[in-house]
Amino acid sequence: MEKTVATEEREGEDAEQVVNPWQVSAGGKIDYDKLIVQFGCQRLDEALIDRVQRLTGRPPHVFLRRGVFFAHRDFNEILDAYERGEKFYLYTGRGPSSEALHLGHLIPFMFTKYLQDAFKVPLVIQLTDDEKCMWKNLSVEESQRLARENAKDIIACGFDITRTFIFSDFDYVGGAFYKNMVKVAKCVTYNKVVGIFGFTGEDHIGKISFPPVQAVPSFPSSFPHLFSGKDKLRCLIPCAIDQDPYFRMTRDVAPRLGYSKPALIESSFFPALQGETGKMSASDPNSAIYVTDSGKDIGSKIRKYAFSGGQDSKERHMKLGANLEVDIPIKYLGFFLEDDAELEHIRTEYGAGRLFTGQVKDRLIQVLTELVERHRRARAAVTDEVLHLQF
């Protein structure tokens, strides 16, 4: 049985790690098993992954088969409905706070494209330029500019333009969308929003009023031009698990408004180059690989900053092998090297001391450079005319 928001809040009070939409810290490695218990979501198991392959006829995405997306809420119900011939829609988003996306930002979009292609369903992408204006102390104009730049990177991911609606909050909020925001706001008390999000008396009221903005794209009636007469259409949200508090609130409110609870499929964090103590952050450029980085930049960052699990001498490494649990190049290859056999070979040889850190980093540099170059070419094709048509 799913826990209530209040139960989840009480269980989270004594947690050592802090995971919310604005802060991820644990004083060490994130304990995802603890997060599943604390948040009250479910582990994504092999049976669900096998169902995806059976229903779509496509091999599971690398992020599924390697556990990058590891938790869910009601994903099984989405698959049940799909098996009955009922469609759903996808909703994901981005808070534009940097000029360009880094690899961690690409994860949900790469996976969402796979889901859209596999299930052939509509997608809405929210750019929360209002949120970043309030949290990052950006001007309205700068937040809007960053949203436009980020939209180009998102379009470059290759979504089906006939099934995709990209919008920014500053441009779109109003009408049916705003009506749903007000309905949600009336269902959430001040005490509850403080309990879920940890707001304090020092936070301005804009922050406290924001959660309904991110909640209501979960409801098809927020998009009458897309889903007119389809108020019962289910929504699936691919996102990182730090966004879960928004949608715990949304799922608590939805039945009271006569809407279906949104389903979620949630990912772990893409680690910083320096190690797994947190997620890759746009606020520290040396922790991140950006889609605007050159091959030279990527090589320099990987060689200089990527935390290695290799030993401190050739002799010790050949004797003891690498510690794969802390090695960032191995972890990045786990995200982006699609060949399972090659990845397993590298893990085996590196763990046994027969491959060295430099060799593993060189392979990672090659993989990431190819990925970023493909993205750069796709982004260059997003002209102002294309942007105007899709955003």
Secondary structure, DSSP 8 states (H G I E B T S, - for coil): ----HHHHHHHHTT-SSEEETTEEE-SSS--HHHHHHHHT-EE--HHHHHHHHHHHSS---HHHHTTSEEEEESHHHHHHHHHTT--EEEEEEE---SSS-BHHHHHHHHHHHHHHHHHT--EEEEE-HHHHHHHS---HHHHHHHHHHHHHHHHTT---GGGEEEEEHHHH-SHHHHHHHHHHHHHS-HHHHHHHH---TTS-HHHHH-HHHHHGGGSGGG-HHHHTT-TT-EEEEEEEGGGHHHHHHHHHHGGGGT----EEEEE---EETTEEEEE--TT-GGG--BTT--HHHHHHHHHHHS---S-SSHHHHHHH---TTT-HHHHHHHHH---HHHHHHHHHHHHTTSS-HHHHHHHHHHHHHHHHHHHHHHHHT--HHHHHHH-
